[in-house]
Amino acid sequence: MTKLTDNIEANLDLFISETKETAKVWGLRNEDGWLAVDSTEFENSEVMPFWSNEADAKLHNVEEWADFEVLEIPLDIFVEDWLITLDEDGVLVGPNWNDKLEGKEVEPADMAKKYL
């Protein structure tokens, strides 16, 4: 059962605490690459959603995202490589979006600071 709620700040905090504990981040990928969607907060920006556990990522692996595979990313690689690359590319991070696809859209550099 998911721990994600309508409280997007709590979901962000859960993302940080769970990923620190497990040293894993989960995302969705298909043959075209990792899932990225248009930002609802910023015009001409994309957001790449990630989850702090496999089960929550799998909840989103349905309907238009059913052709994606749920994959694990080691936390050290996520922080030291992914967040730098996403920042350079201007792509936001969507940590622990709930079942309504509600969640924060975070600048990668701001996300990296949460792991210091």
N, C-alpha and C positions, 0 to 999 in steps of 0.2 A: 504494500500500500504506500502511496506517495506521501511525502511529508510537505509537498508544495501546497501553498495556500493562495488566497487572493492578496496577501500582504507581500508585495514585490520586494520590499526592503528585507523582510525576514527570509525570503527565498534567496536573495543575494548573500545574506549572512550564512545561510545553510550551505550555499555553494562553496564559500570560502572555507568554512569549518570542515565540511565533508571531504573536499579535495585535499586539504592539508592532512587529514587523517588517513585517507586511502592512497594518496599520491597518484590519483587517477582523475581524468576529465573525460567525458563522453560526448561524442558528436555523431552526426549523420553524414555519410558519404555514399555517393554513387559513382558510376563510371565517368561522370562529368566533373566530379570534384566534391568538395565539402559543401554542405548546405549553407547557403547565404540567402537572406531575404531582404526586401526593401525595408528601410527604417520607417517607422510610423512617427518618429519624433523629428528626424532631420531629412530635409529634402536632398535628393541625389546621394544618399548614403545607403550602405548595406550593413546588415547585422548578421553575424554568424552565431547561431545559438549553440550553447553547450550545456551539459547537465553534470551534476555532481555524482550521479550514480546511473548504472546501466538501466535499471528499471524505469526511471523517469525518462530517459532517452527513448526507450522502447515504446513508451506511451505515445510518443510523437511519430513513430515509425508506421504511420497509417495514412490512408487516403492518398493525397497528392505526394506524400513523402514515403509511401510504401515501398518504392523501388530503392530506397536508401538502406545502407547497412549501418548498424550501430557499432561504432568502433571506439576503442579506448586510446587515449593519448596520455602518456606518462606526464605527471604534473611538472617535472623539471623541464621537459621539452616544451610543454605548453607555455610556461612562464618565460623561459630563456630564449625560445625561438619563435613560437607562434605569436605571442603578444607583441614582440618587436616587429615581426613581419606584418601583422594586421595593422599596427600603428602606422607603419610606412605606407601601407596600401589604403589607409583611411577607412578601414572596415571596423565597425563597432563590435563589441562582444555582448551576447545576450545570455547571461547566466541564469540557469534554472527557470526557464519560462514554464508557466503552469499549463494546465490542460486547455485553457482559453487563449493560449499564446500571449499571455500578459507577462511582462517582466521588464527589468531594467535594460537599457541600452547604454553600455558603459564604454568609455574610451579605453583602449587597450593599456595605455600608460597608467591610467587610474586603477585598472584592475591589477596590474603588476605591483603597484604600491601596496595593495592589500596583502601581498605575500611577504613583505619585508618584515 
